[in-house]
Amino acid sequence: MHNGNASIVLHSVCKSFGHIIAARDVSFSVEPGEIFGLLGPNGAGKTTLLRLLMDIIRPDTGSIQVFGRKLGENDKNRIGYLPEERGLYTRQKVLGVLKYLVQLKGLTEPQAKANTMKWLDRLGMSDVKDRRIQELSKGNQQKIQFIATVASDPDILLLDEPFSGLDPVNARVMIDTIRELAAAGKIIVLSTHQMNLVESLCRRVFMINSGHQVLYGDLEEVQRCYSDNSFLVRSNADYSGCPCILKAFPDGRGTRISLNPGATGRELLSWLLESGAHVDAFEKAVTPLEDIFIRLATPSRPPEQGRDYK
């Protein structure tokens, strides 16, 4: 069941363009202070969902509530959207473009300038305010695009590949900033193909493939449900002598061990201790979100039916 107090609620949303199904029976909710992962391969329907949330397009059937109601014209200024493709006026100067875009969200010129300067300073970009956008690196252009999204102080942020073009230092700045915005009560919908960042930032995820909802729920529960009978072990044991092991291979933090069908972790641990091995770590192996994504997005197989992990 969806939380009736959530700021975003989609219920049984369907949207088609001719014979192309962009969304079929999609339902999910997002709550204040949440960073929600919106996942899917290219062409899966993610952009359609973002446009539906902004009321750029309307669903064929189903309902969308934002702020507890159908989105009204006055509500649209409370949503900030960072598109995957940059939409900046590249021949214009940074400060002028940002002020203009922020004023489009209903702020006065003094408010727009003050907010813009605050964010330029926060992201270490004050020194480029008088430069033309086309003179900036791709990473700095991305930071300017992000400032255009957040400087009007929206309640909802729809971020489509916000880390595009950023080096590791600036990606870390972006991660910290997104976390701070969520801590301040903003709703953040994060769409990205960087699964490691989804694992770092998101508690809940939703995945769409060919317009079909294939995954929705708590990330840890999703990973647990998709994990096979495997364990991550750090020890000095010779695993070739264990009868319950199907295969063992290095896994960065130790050895990933897959057990034979019917075998249990208790059996493995008992064998390790009885063999006299020194065990430094023993834990259930968690399937990386990237592996789950690939499994559900493989084009050679039909989309799996939607599964909820709530």
Beta strands, then each sheet from edge to edge (+ up, - down):
strand 1: 8-17
strand 2: 20-30
strand 3: 35-39
strand 4: 61-66
strand 5: 79-82
strand 6: 156-160
strand 7: 187-191
strand 8: 204-209
strand 9: 212-218
strand 10: 230-235
strand 11: 245-250
strand 12: 255-259
strand 13: 279-284
strand 14: 308-309
sheet 1: 2+ 1- 4+
sheet 2: 5+ 6+ 7+ 3+ 8+ 9- 14-
sheet 3: 11+ 12- 10+ 13-
end
